Amino acid sequence: MKLKYLVCLLVVMFVSTHLLLAGSVSGKVSGGAGSVVWVDDPSAKVEALAKPVILDQKGLLFVPHVVVVPVGSTVEFLNSDSVAHNVFWISISGNKKLGHNLGTWPKGEKRSFKFDNAGVVPLLCNVHPDMSAYIVVVSTSHYATTDANGEYTIQNVPDGAHNVTAWHEGAKQQSKPVTVSGATKADFTLSK
């Protein structure tokens, strides 16, 4: 009985200590809605999403226009339009060796791809050149997309020194150092 009590006490102490050493990072990105913000945590293991993220092709658009996933996650590309679509990217963050073409497929079908490299993936459709979207693949489990006002909050960030990075379509990516201790603020003004 005493051993069981001791184990329970140790677990409660560990969880309490861990929770006390985690804060949040929040702020505003001048780019507005659709910006992606992430906190680097090199000491943490990045966990891929358990389920694939669906990126639809609907109304001759990629929906949603911006998706963020941790490294190792799978994205499923669904075609909900009555016309054939294609998905390809010529690079990931400028690295053309990481370009890929998933081919063309009809309505109701989908293709999957596992993203093992961090970076920005600019998506295109070679059947409909006006279609574009972005997947931002991050090497962290601490990330968020901004709301309609450009605001974000990232919870459960370990206390300590980190780099926070903001990305928005058409703007220069920006990083800044922060020291997380409880609720921490990091605002960004991105430029073209």
Biotite code that builds the C-alpha atoms (Angstrom):
import biotite.structure as struc

atoms = struc.array([
    struc.Atom([0.000, 0.000, 0.000], chain_id="A", res_id=1, res_name="MET", atom_name="CA", element="C"),
    struc.Atom([2.801, 2.416, 0.903], chain_id="A", res_id=2, res_name="LYS", atom_name="CA", element="C"),
    struc.Atom([4.588, 1.685, -2.383], chain_id="A", res_id=3, res_name="LEU", atom_name="CA", element="C"),
    struc.Atom([1.404, 2.450, -4.340], chain_id="A", res_id=4, res_name="LYS", atom_name="CA", element="C"),
    struc.Atom([1.016, 5.719, -2.428], chain_id="A", res_id=5, res_name="TYR", atom_name="CA", element="C"),
    struc.Atom([4.648, 6.650, -3.070], chain_id="A", res_id=6, res_name="LEU", atom_name="CA", element="C"),
    struc.Atom([4.332, 5.959, -6.815], chain_id="A", res_id=7, res_name="VAL", atom_name="CA", element="C"),
    struc.Atom([1.164, 8.064, -7.016], chain_id="A", res_id=8, res_name="CYS", atom_name="CA", element="C"),
    struc.Atom([2.852, 10.892, -5.130], chain_id="A", res_id=9, res_name="LEU", atom_name="CA", element="C"),
    struc.Atom([5.857, 10.809, -7.479], chain_id="A", res_id=10, res_name="LEU", atom_name="CA", element="C"),
    struc.Atom([3.598, 10.909, -10.540], chain_id="A", res_id=11, res_name="VAL", atom_name="CA", element="C"),
    struc.Atom([1.666, 13.893, -9.144], chain_id="A", res_id=12, res_name="VAL", atom_name="CA", element="C"),
    struc.Atom([4.910, 15.705, -8.347], chain_id="A", res_id=13, res_name="MET", atom_name="CA", element="C"),
    struc.Atom([6.286, 15.054, -11.852], chain_id="A", res_id=14, res_name="PHE", atom_name="CA", element="C"),
    struc.Atom([3.098, 16.229, -13.562], chain_id="A", res_id=15, res_name="VAL", atom_name="CA", element="C"),
    struc.Atom([2.850, 19.297, -11.328], chain_id="A", res_id=16, res_name="SER", atom_name="CA", element="C"),
    struc.Atom([6.475, 20.243, -11.952], chain_id="A", res_id=17, res_name="THR", atom_name="CA", element="C"),
    struc.Atom([6.065, 19.739, -15.702], chain_id="A", res_id=18, res_name="HIS", atom_name="CA", element="C"),
    struc.Atom([2.931, 21.879, -15.791], chain_id="A", res_id=19, res_name="LEU", atom_name="CA", element="C"),
    struc.Atom([4.610, 24.637, -13.804], chain_id="A", res_id=20, res_name="LEU", atom_name="CA", element="C"),
    struc.Atom([7.472, 24.737, -16.315], chain_id="A", res_id=21, res_name="LEU", atom_name="CA", element="C"),
    struc.Atom([5.225, 25.334, -19.320], chain_id="A", res_id=22, res_name="ALA", atom_name="CA", element="C"),
    struc.Atom([3.958, 28.686, -20.500], chain_id="A", res_id=23, res_name="GLY", atom_name="CA", element="C"),
    struc.Atom([2.362, 30.193, -23.551], chain_id="A", res_id=24, res_name="SER", atom_name="CA", element="C"),
    struc.Atom([3.433, 32.452, -26.380], chain_id="A", res_id=25, res_name="VAL", atom_name="CA", element="C"),
    struc.Atom([0.852, 34.780, -27.893], chain_id="A", res_id=26, res_name="SER", atom_name="CA", element="C"),
    struc.Atom([0.769, 37.901, -29.982], chain_id="A", res_id=27, res_name="GLY", atom_name="CA", element="C"),
    struc.Atom([-0.254, 39.456, -33.247], chain_id="A", res_id=28, res_name="LYS", atom_name="CA", element="C"),
    struc.Atom([1.155, 39.115, -36.770], chain_id="A", res_id=29, res_name="VAL", atom_name="CA", element="C"),
    struc.Atom([0.706, 42.106, -39.067], chain_id="A", res_id=30, res_name="SER", atom_name="CA", element="C"),
    struc.Atom([-0.002, 39.807, -42.044], chain_id="A", res_id=31, res_name="GLY", atom_name="CA", element="C"),
    struc.Atom([-3.411, 38.967, -40.595], chain_id="A", res_id=32, res_name="GLY", atom_name="CA", element="C"),
    struc.Atom([-5.305, 35.729, -41.008], chain_id="A", res_id=33, res_name="ALA", atom_name="CA", element="C"),
    struc.Atom([-3.474, 32.758, -42.429], chain_id="A", res_id=34, res_name="GLY", atom_name="CA", element="C"),
    struc.Atom([-0.101, 33.477, -40.862], chain_id="A", res_id=35, res_name="SER", atom_name="CA", element="C"),
    struc.Atom([1.739, 30.578, -39.239], chain_id="A", res_id=36, res_name="VAL", atom_name="CA", element="C"),
    struc.Atom([3.732, 30.970, -36.026], chain_id="A", res_id=37, res_name="VAL", atom_name="CA", element="C"),
    struc.Atom([5.887, 28.317, -34.390], chain_id="A", res_id=38, res_name="TRP", atom_name="CA", element="C"),
    struc.Atom([8.212, 27.994, -31.405], chain_id="A", res_id=39, res_name="VAL", atom_name="CA", element="C"),
    struc.Atom([11.443, 26.051, -31.834], chain_id="A", res_id=40, res_name="ASP", atom_name="CA", element="C"),
    struc.Atom([12.049, 23.469, -29.119], chain_id="A", res_id=41, res_name="ASP", atom_name="CA", element="C"),
    struc.Atom([15.124, 21.467, -30.161], chain_id="A", res_id=42, res_name="PRO", atom_name="CA", element="C"),
    struc.Atom([15.037, 19.435, -26.949], chain_id="A", res_id=43, res_name="SER", atom_name="CA", element="C"),
    struc.Atom([11.536, 18.067, -27.605], chain_id="A", res_id=44, res_name="ALA", atom_name="CA", element="C"),
    struc.Atom([10.645, 15.145, -29.814], chain_id="A", res_id=45, res_name="LYS", atom_name="CA", element="C"),
    struc.Atom([8.441, 16.253, -32.707], chain_id="A", res_id=46, res_name="VAL", atom_name="CA", element="C"),
    struc.Atom([5.341, 14.102, -32.960], chain_id="A", res_id=47, res_name="GLU", atom_name="CA", element="C"),
    struc.Atom([3.658, 13.670, -36.319], chain_id="A", res_id=48, res_name="ALA", atom_name="CA", element="C"),
    struc.Atom([-0.113, 14.018, -36.348], chain_id="A", res_id=49, res_name="LEU", atom_name="CA", element="C"),
    struc.Atom([-1.926, 10.750, -35.646], chain_id="A", res_id=50, res_name="ALA", atom_name="CA", element="C"),
    struc.Atom([-4.416, 11.318, -38.473], chain_id="A", res_id=51, res_name="LYS", atom_name="CA", element="C"),
    struc.Atom([-3.777, 12.782, -41.911], chain_id="A", res_id=52, res_name="PRO", atom_name="CA", element="C"),
    struc.Atom([-4.774, 16.384, -42.569], chain_id="A", res_id=53, res_name="VAL", atom_name="CA", element="C"),
    struc.Atom([-7.210, 16.745, -45.485], chain_id="A", res_id=54, res_name="ILE", atom_name="CA", element="C"),
    struc.Atom([-6.515, 19.449, -48.031], chain_id="A", res_id=55, res_name="LEU", atom_name="CA", element="C"),
    struc.Atom([-9.483, 19.590, -50.432], chain_id="A", res_id=56, res_name="ASP", atom_name="CA", element="C"),
    struc.Atom([-9.702, 20.853, -53.990], chain_id="A", res_id=57, res_name="GLN", atom_name="CA", element="C"),
    struc.Atom([-13.142, 22.426, -54.123], chain_id="A", res_id=58, res_name="LYS", atom_name="CA", element="C"),
    struc.Atom([-14.583, 25.226, -56.248], chain_id="A", res_id=59, res_name="GLY", atom_name="CA", element="C"),
    struc.Atom([-11.268, 25.359, -58.134], chain_id="A", res_id=60, res_name="LEU", atom_name="CA", element="C"),
    struc.Atom([-9.480, 26.282, -54.889], chain_id="A", res_id=61, res_name="LEU", atom_name="CA", element="C"),
    struc.Atom([-7.308, 24.464, -52.386], chain_id="A", res_id=62, res_name="PHE", atom_name="CA", element="C"),
    struc.Atom([-9.258, 24.424, -49.110], chain_id="A", res_id=63, res_name="VAL", atom_name="CA", element="C"),
    struc.Atom([-7.844, 25.497, -46.720], chain_id="A", res_id=64, res_name="PRO", atom_name="CA", element="C"),
    struc.Atom([-5.377, 27.830, -48.400], chain_id="A", res_id=65, res_name="HIS", atom_name="CA", element="C"),
    struc.Atom([-2.731, 27.386, -45.656], chain_id="A", res_id=66, res_name="VAL", atom_name="CA", element="C"),
    struc.Atom([-2.082, 24.216, -43.645], chain_id="A", res_id=67, res_name="VAL", atom_name="CA", element="C"),
    struc.Atom([0.548, 23.696, -40.933], chain_id="A", res_id=68, res_name="VAL", atom_name="CA", element="C"),
    struc.Atom([1.779, 20.239, -39.906], chain_id="A", res_id=69, res_name="VAL", atom_name="CA", element="C"),
    struc.Atom([4.702, 18.876, -37.889], chain_id="A", res_id=70, res_name="PRO", atom_name="CA", element="C"),
    struc.Atom([7.455, 16.955, -39.701], chain_id="A", res_id=71, res_name="VAL", atom_name="CA", element="C"),
    struc.Atom([6.464, 13.346, -40.389], chain_id="A", res_id=72, res_name="GLY", atom_name="CA", element="C"),
    struc.Atom([2.761, 14.129, -40.834], chain_id="A", res_id=73, res_name="SER", atom_name="CA", element="C"),
    struc.Atom([0.672, 13.008, -43.783], chain_id="A", res_id=74, res_name="THR", atom_name="CA", element="C"),
    struc.Atom([-1.550, 15.259, -45.889], chain_id="A", res_id=75, res_name="VAL", atom_name="CA", element="C"),
    struc.Atom([-4.366, 13.772, -47.962], chain_id="A", res_id=76, res_name="GLU", atom_name="CA", element="C"),
    struc.Atom([-5.250, 15.725, -51.091], chain_id="A", res_id=77, res_name="PHE", atom_name="CA", element="C"),
    struc.Atom([-8.938, 15.220, -51.946], chain_id="A", res_id=78, res_name="LEU", atom_name="CA", element="C"),
    struc.Atom([-10.592, 16.239, -55.210], chain_id="A", res_id=79, res_name="ASN", atom_name="CA", element="C"),
    struc.Atom([-14.190, 17.339, -54.531], chain_id="A", res_id=80, res_name="SER", atom_name="CA", element="C"),
    struc.Atom([-14.598, 19.115, -57.888], chain_id="A", res_id=81, res_name="ASP", atom_name="CA", element="C"),
    struc.Atom([-16.257, 17.634, -60.965], chain_id="A", res_id=82, res_name="SER", atom_name="CA", element="C"),
    struc.Atom([-13.055, 18.196, -62.943], chain_id="A", res_id=83, res_name="VAL", atom_name="CA", element="C"),
    struc.Atom([-9.674, 16.505, -62.705], chain_id="A", res_id=84, res_name="ALA", atom_name="CA", element="C"),
    struc.Atom([-7.022, 18.164, -60.529], chain_id="A", res_id=85, res_name="HIS", atom_name="CA", element="C"),
    struc.Atom([-3.292, 17.819, -60.079], chain_id="A", res_id=86, res_name="ASN", atom_name="CA", element="C"),
    struc.Atom([-1.109, 18.625, -57.075], chain_id="A", res_id=87, res_name="VAL", atom_name="CA", element="C"),
    struc.Atom([2.575, 19.416, -57.341], chain_id="A", res_id=88, res_name="PHE", atom_name="CA", element="C"),
    struc.Atom([5.274, 21.553, -55.741], chain_id="A", res_id=89, res_name="TRP", atom_name="CA", element="C"),
    struc.Atom([8.572, 22.495, -57.327], chain_id="A", res_id=90, res_name="ILE", atom_name="CA", element="C"),
    struc.Atom([10.440, 22.816, -54.023], chain_id="A", res_id=91, res_name="SER", atom_name="CA", element="C"),
    struc.Atom([10.245, 22.946, -50.248], chain_id="A", res_id=92, res_name="ILE", atom_name="CA", element="C"),
    struc.Atom([11.664, 26.267, -49.017], chain_id="A", res_id=93, res_name="SER", atom_name="CA", element="C"),
    struc.Atom([13.562, 26.621, -52.285], chain_id="A", res_id=94, res_name="GLY", atom_name="CA", element="C"),
    struc.Atom([15.112, 23.125, -52.272], chain_id="A", res_id=95, res_name="ASN", atom_name="CA", element="C"),
    struc.Atom([14.182, 21.806, -55.725], chain_id="A", res_id=96, res_name="LYS", atom_name="CA", element="C"),
    struc.Atom([15.381, 18.303, -54.837], chain_id="A", res_id=97, res_name="LYS", atom_name="CA", element="C"),
    struc.Atom([12.296, 18.080, -52.598], chain_id="A", res_id=98, res_name="LEU", atom_name="CA", element="C"),
    struc.Atom([9.839, 18.927, -55.407], chain_id="A", res_id=99, res_name="GLY", atom_name="CA", element="C"),
    struc.Atom([7.140, 16.368, -56.158], chain_id="A", res_id=100, res_name="HIS", atom_name="CA", element="C"),
    struc.Atom([4.175, 15.751, -58.483], chain_id="A", res_id=101, res_name="ASN", atom_name="CA", element="C"),
    struc.Atom([1.302, 13.623, -57.183], chain_id="A", res_id=102, res_name="LEU", atom_name="CA", element="C"),
    struc.Atom([-0.294, 13.371, -60.637], chain_id="A", res_id=103, res_name="GLY", atom_name="CA", element="C"),
    struc.Atom([-3.838, 14.080, -61.748], chain_id="A", res_id=104, res_name="THR", atom_name="CA", element="C"),
    struc.Atom([-7.003, 12.411, -60.462], chain_id="A", res_id=105, res_name="TRP", atom_name="CA", element="C"),
    struc.Atom([-10.800, 12.720, -60.778], chain_id="A", res_id=106, res_name="PRO", atom_name="CA", element="C"),
    struc.Atom([-13.548, 13.742, -58.361], chain_id="A", res_id=107, res_name="LYS", atom_name="CA", element="C"),
    struc.Atom([-13.873, 11.759, -55.152], chain_id="A", res_id=108, res_name="GLY", atom_name="CA", element="C"),
    struc.Atom([-10.334, 10.389, -55.186], chain_id="A", res_id=109, res_name="GLU", atom_name="CA", element="C"),
    struc.Atom([-7.447, 11.431, -52.983], chain_id="A", res_id=110, res_name="LYS", atom_name="CA", element="C"),
    struc.Atom([-3.685, 11.067, -52.858], chain_id="A", res_id=111, res_name="ARG", atom_name="CA", element="C"),
    struc.Atom([-1.500, 11.116, -49.745], chain_id="A", res_id=112, res_name="SER", atom_name="CA", element="C"),
    struc.Atom([1.981, 12.403, -49.066], chain_id="A", res_id=113, res_name="PHE", atom_name="CA", element="C"),
    struc.Atom([4.088, 12.207, -45.892], chain_id="A", res_id=114, res_name="LYS", atom_name="CA", element="C"),
    struc.Atom([6.122, 15.383, -45.323], chain_id="A", res_id=115, res_name="PHE", atom_name="CA", element="C"),
    struc.Atom([9.494, 14.474, -43.787], chain_id="A", res_id=116, res_name="ASP", atom_name="CA", element="C"),
    struc.Atom([11.261, 17.790, -44.459], chain_id="A", res_id=117, res_name="ASN", atom_name="CA", element="C"),
    struc.Atom([10.560, 21.071, -42.672], chain_id="A", res_id=118, res_name="ALA", atom_name="CA", element="C"),
    struc.Atom([9.845, 24.119, -44.809], chain_id="A", res_id=119, res_name="GLY", atom_name="CA", element="C"),
    struc.Atom([7.242, 25.953, -46.852], chain_id="A", res_id=120, res_name="VAL", atom_name="CA", element="C"),
    struc.Atom([5.579, 23.897, -49.579], chain_id="A", res_id=121, res_name="VAL", atom_name="CA", element="C"),
    struc.Atom([3.972, 26.041, -52.329], chain_id="A", res_id=122, res_name="PRO", atom_name="CA", element="C"),
    struc.Atom([1.228, 23.905, -53.894], chain_id="A", res_id=123, res_name="LEU", atom_name="CA", element="C"),
    struc.Atom([0.043, 24.255, -57.484], chain_id="A", res_id=124, res_name="LEU", atom_name="CA", element="C"),
    struc.Atom([-2.316, 22.495, -59.904], chain_id="A", res_id=125, res_name="CYS", atom_name="CA", element="C"),
    struc.Atom([-0.993, 22.136, -63.461], chain_id="A", res_id=126, res_name="ASN", atom_name="CA", element="C"),
    struc.Atom([-4.558, 21.748, -64.779], chain_id="A", res_id=127, res_name="VAL", atom_name="CA", element="C"),
    struc.Atom([-5.695, 25.051, -63.209], chain_id="A", res_id=128, res_name="HIS", atom_name="CA", element="C"),
    struc.Atom([-2.759, 27.510, -62.990], chain_id="A", res_id=129, res_name="PRO", atom_name="CA", element="C"),
    struc.Atom([-4.721, 29.968, -60.804], chain_id="A", res_id=130, res_name="ASP", atom_name="CA", element="C"),
    struc.Atom([-4.928, 27.428, -57.964], chain_id="A", res_id=131, res_name="MET", atom_name="CA", element="C"),
    struc.Atom([-2.346, 27.726, -55.209], chain_id="A", res_id=132, res_name="SER", atom_name="CA", element="C"),
    struc.Atom([-1.944, 26.954, -51.520], chain_id="A", res_id=133, res_name="ALA", atom_name="CA", element="C"),
    struc.Atom([0.753, 26.399, -48.900], chain_id="A", res_id=134, res_name="TYR", atom_name="CA", element="C"),
    struc.Atom([1.719, 23.705, -46.457], chain_id="A", res_id=135, res_name="ILE", atom_name="CA", element="C"),
    struc.Atom([4.077, 24.857, -43.717], chain_id="A", res_id=136, res_name="VAL", atom_name="CA", element="C"),
    struc.Atom([5.954, 21.864, -42.294], chain_id="A", res_id=137, res_name="VAL", atom_name="CA", element="C"),
    struc.Atom([7.479, 22.657, -38.889], chain_id="A", res_id=138, res_name="VAL", atom_name="CA", element="C"),
    struc.Atom([10.057, 20.844, -36.722], chain_id="A", res_id=139, res_name="SER", atom_name="CA", element="C"),
    struc.Atom([8.079, 21.394, -33.537], chain_id="A", res_id=140, res_name="THR", atom_name="CA", element="C"),
    struc.Atom([4.829, 20.488, -31.838], chain_id="A", res_id=141, res_name="SER", atom_name="CA", element="C"),
    struc.Atom([4.339, 24.134, -30.764], chain_id="A", res_id=142, res_name="HIS", atom_name="CA", element="C"),
    struc.Atom([2.618, 26.043, -33.574], chain_id="A", res_id=143, res_name="TYR", atom_name="CA", element="C"),
    struc.Atom([-0.524, 27.986, -34.461], chain_id="A", res_id=144, res_name="ALA", atom_name="CA", element="C"),
    struc.Atom([-2.250, 29.790, -37.300], chain_id="A", res_id=145, res_name="THR", atom_name="CA", element="C"),
    struc.Atom([-3.496, 33.307, -36.773], chain_id="A", res_id=146, res_name="THR", atom_name="CA", element="C"),
    struc.Atom([-7.181, 34.183, -36.517], chain_id="A", res_id=147, res_name="ASP", atom_name="CA", element="C"),
    struc.Atom([-8.988, 36.831, -38.616], chain_id="A", res_id=148, res_name="ALA", atom_name="CA", element="C"),
    struc.Atom([-7.325, 39.591, -36.541], chain_id="A", res_id=149, res_name="ASN", atom_name="CA", element="C"),
    struc.Atom([-3.818, 38.157, -36.937], chain_id="A", res_id=150, res_name="GLY", atom_name="CA", element="C"),
    struc.Atom([-3.724, 36.939, -33.337], chain_id="A", res_id=151, res_name="GLU", atom_name="CA", element="C"),
    struc.Atom([-2.359, 33.601, -32.120], chain_id="A", res_id=152, res_name="TYR", atom_name="CA", element="C"),
    struc.Atom([-1.676, 31.655, -28.926], chain_id="A", res_id=153, res_name="THR", atom_name="CA", element="C"),
    struc.Atom([0.602, 28.647, -28.532], chain_id="A", res_id=154, res_name="ILE", atom_name="CA", element="C"),
    struc.Atom([0.063, 26.725, -25.270], chain_id="A", res_id=155, res_name="GLN", atom_name="CA", element="C"),
    struc.Atom([2.295, 24.390, -23.252], chain_id="A", res_id=156, res_name="ASN", atom_name="CA", element="C"),
    struc.Atom([5.606, 25.850, -24.410], chain_id="A", res_id=157, res_name="VAL", atom_name="CA", element="C"),
    struc.Atom([8.436, 24.785, -22.088], chain_id="A", res_id=158, res_name="PRO", atom_name="CA", element="C"),
    struc.Atom([9.887, 27.661, -20.084], chain_id="A", res_id=159, res_name="ASP", atom_name="CA", element="C"),
    struc.Atom([13.269, 28.864, -21.302], chain_id="A", res_id=160, res_name="GLY", atom_name="CA", element="C"),
    struc.Atom([14.946, 30.447, -24.320], chain_id="A", res_id=161, res_name="ALA", atom_name="CA", element="C"),
    struc.Atom([13.357, 29.777, -27.726], chain_id="A", res_id=162, res_name="HIS", atom_name="CA", element="C"),
    struc.Atom([13.099, 31.233, -31.204], chain_id="A", res_id=163, res_name="ASN", atom_name="CA", element="C"),
    struc.Atom([9.613, 32.160, -32.410], chain_id="A", res_id=164, res_name="VAL", atom_name="CA", element="C"),
    struc.Atom([9.078, 32.317, -36.177], chain_id="A", res_id=165, res_name="THR", atom_name="CA", element="C"),
    struc.Atom([6.232, 33.874, -38.162], chain_id="A", res_id=166, res_name="ALA", atom_name="CA", element="C"),
    struc.Atom([5.421, 33.177, -41.811], chain_id="A", res_id=167, res_name="TRP", atom_name="CA", element="C"),
    struc.Atom([2.810, 34.700, -44.113], chain_id="A", res_id=168, res_name="HIS", atom_name="CA", element="C"),
    struc.Atom([2.250, 34.208, -47.821], chain_id="A", res_id=169, res_name="GLU", atom_name="CA", element="C"),
    struc.Atom([4.183, 36.787, -49.842], chain_id="A", res_id=170, res_name="GLY", atom_name="CA", element="C"),
    struc.Atom([6.070, 38.164, -46.812], chain_id="A", res_id=171, res_name="ALA", atom_name="CA", element="C"),
    struc.Atom([9.576, 37.527, -45.515], chain_id="A", res_id=172, res_name="LYS", atom_name="CA", element="C"),
    struc.Atom([9.680, 34.949, -42.746], chain_id="A", res_id=173, res_name="GLN", atom_name="CA", element="C"),
    struc.Atom([10.786, 36.483, -39.453], chain_id="A", res_id=174, res_name="GLN", atom_name="CA", element="C"),
    struc.Atom([12.264, 34.957, -36.283], chain_id="A", res_id=175, res_name="SER", atom_name="CA", element="C"),
    struc.Atom([12.973, 36.449, -32.893], chain_id="A", res_id=176, res_name="LYS", atom_name="CA", element="C"),
    struc.Atom([14.339, 35.126, -29.611], chain_id="A", res_id=177, res_name="PRO", atom_name="CA", element="C"),
    struc.Atom([12.033, 34.971, -26.593], chain_id="A", res_id=178, res_name="VAL", atom_name="CA", element="C"),
    struc.Atom([12.366, 33.731, -23.050], chain_id="A", res_id=179, res_name="THR", atom_name="CA", element="C"),
    struc.Atom([9.216, 31.856, -22.131], chain_id="A", res_id=180, res_name="VAL", atom_name="CA", element="C"),
    struc.Atom([8.142, 32.198, -18.531], chain_id="A", res_id=181, res_name="SER", atom_name="CA", element="C"),
    struc.Atom([4.418, 31.924, -18.038], chain_id="A", res_id=182, res_name="GLY", atom_name="CA", element="C"),
    struc.Atom([2.498, 34.050, -20.547], chain_id="A", res_id=183, res_name="ALA", atom_name="CA", element="C"),
    struc.Atom([4.964, 35.506, -23.068], chain_id="A", res_id=184, res_name="THR", atom_name="CA", element="C"),
    struc.Atom([4.226, 38.002, -25.881], chain_id="A", res_id=185, res_name="LYS", atom_name="CA", element="C"),
    struc.Atom([5.758, 38.004, -29.367], chain_id="A", res_id=186, res_name="ALA", atom_name="CA", element="C"),
    struc.Atom([4.332, 40.341, -32.017], chain_id="A", res_id=187, res_name="ASP", atom_name="CA", element="C"),
    struc.Atom([5.498, 40.426, -35.637], chain_id="A", res_id=188, res_name="PHE", atom_name="CA", element="C"),
    struc.Atom([5.381, 43.015, -38.407], chain_id="A", res_id=189, res_name="THR", atom_name="CA", element="C"),
    struc.Atom([6.126, 41.155, -41.622], chain_id="A", res_id=190, res_name="LEU", atom_name="CA", element="C"),
    struc.Atom([7.234, 42.887, -44.804], chain_id="A", res_id=191, res_name="SER", atom_name="CA", element="C"),
    struc.Atom([7.415, 41.832, -48.425], chain_id="A", res_id=192, res_name="LYS", atom_name="CA", element="C"),
])
